[in-house]
Amino acid sequence: MGYGAYLHWVSVLELYQQPAQFCAGIIEDSPYLRKLRRRTPFVGILTEQERQQALQQDAMGDLEQVLVDF
């Protein structure tokens, strides 16, 4: 992970107490953010089949269900 990517993720993680801004930083649909999400340390934890199955089963639920108050 490059220094720029590191700075982005650290900046986003610092927003955890501001759910709207935190989510905006995580789910932003830009080429740069799509690239960063593909290069996180968590890439490869699921096989492609497992990932597709989770997406098809709506495993993540709604965004409101994912947010947790800290």
N, C-alpha and C positions, 0 to 999 in steps of 0.2 A: 504494500500500500504506500502510495506516495505521500509526501508531506501535505500537499493540498487536500487530498482525500482525508487524511488524518485530521486536519484542521476543520474540515466540514463536519465530520462525524462528532468530534469533540464539541463543536459549537451547537450542533443539534441536540446532543445529549445534555448539554447544560440547560436546555429549555424544558426539561421534563416536568417542571412545575407549572408550565404554561401549555396546557394540552393542545390548544388550537395551533400555536406556533410550532410546537413539537411535531404534530402530525403533518403540518404543511412542509416542514423540513424533511420528513421521512418520505412522504408520498408524492412530492413534487414530480410532475411528469415532464421532465426536460431531458434532452439527450445526455447532459452531464450527470444528472442524478441516476438515470437508468444505467449508465456506465458504472457509477460508483456502487450501486446496488448489486451489480453482477460481479464486483470485485471484492466483496466483503469477506471476512474470514469464515462466514457461515455458508458460503457457496459450496455446494457439494455434500452437505450434510444429508440431504434427501436425494434419492435417485430421481431421475426425470420422471419415472413412472409414479413414484410416491408424491412428487410435487404436483403432477397433473391430477392425481386422485384427490389430493387435499384441496386443490382449486375447484375441482368439480363438485366436491362435497361441501363447498362453502365452509371449510374448516375454520376460517378466521372469523366468520360471523360478520356482523356490522361493525363499523368503526367505533360506534358508541359502546359496543360490548367489549372492545379491546382496551379502551382507555381505562386506566385505573387511577383513582385519586391517591396522591402520595401524602 
